[in-house]
Amino acid sequence: MSKYMQSMTICWDCENAVPSADGSKGCPWSVSGQPVEGWKAKRQDVLAVVCGRRRKIESYMVKKFPMFKKDGAK
């Protein structure tokens, strides 16, 4: 497994990564940006362009998560 693959968050494969309009999907992080109790994650802020300005955005590399559900859409 490549170093890049080892550093990917499990969120990219989770059904709860994107909140749904009806509230049936999502997690505290994807809904409101709140770290989730019980997850195993390392804070890894990222640089992003927001309103035309570069700034650091709080982010996490999630390895284990109690609300993880494998996304079957892929």
N, C-alpha and C positions, 0 to 999 in steps of 0.2 A: 504494500500500500504506500502510495507516495506521501511525502510530508504534507502536501496540500490537502489530500484526502483525509489525513489524520486530523487536520485542524478544522475540518468543516463541522458546523453545528448540526445537530440532528433536526433542528427546526425546519430545514429545507425539505425534509421528508415527512413532515407531520401534518395531519389533517387540520390541526388547530392553529397552524401558522398564520392563517388569514381569517379574521373574524367574519362571520356571516351576518347579514342584515337582520335575520330573525334571532340572533343570539345563540343559535344551536352549536356554533363552532367558534373557536378562539380560546385564548388562555389569558391570564392576567397580564402577561408581557405583550401579546399581540393586540389586546384590547386597550390597555392603558399605560403600557411601558413600565409596569411594576414587576420587579424580580419575583420569582415564584418560589414559595416555600416548598422545600423538598427536592428542588432540582440540584443537580451537580453541574455547576457552570463556573466559568472563569470570565471575569470582566475583561473585555477587549474592545476598547473604544475604537471607532473608525472615523476617518475623515470623510465628510460629505459636503456637497454644495447645497445650501439652503438659502433660498431667496437671493441667489447670485453670490453668496459669500461662503467661503470654506470655513467649516467649524467641526469640532469633535462632537460625535454623537455617542451616547452611552450604548454599548452593545455587549453581548455575552456569547461565549462559545459554550453551548449547552451539550453535555455528554449524556446525562440521564435526566428524565423528566417524568413526574407521576402522571401527567395528562397526555403523554405522547401516544399518538395513534397513527400508525403507518398510513400514509396517504395512498389510497388505492387508485387515484386518478391517473397516475403516471404510467 
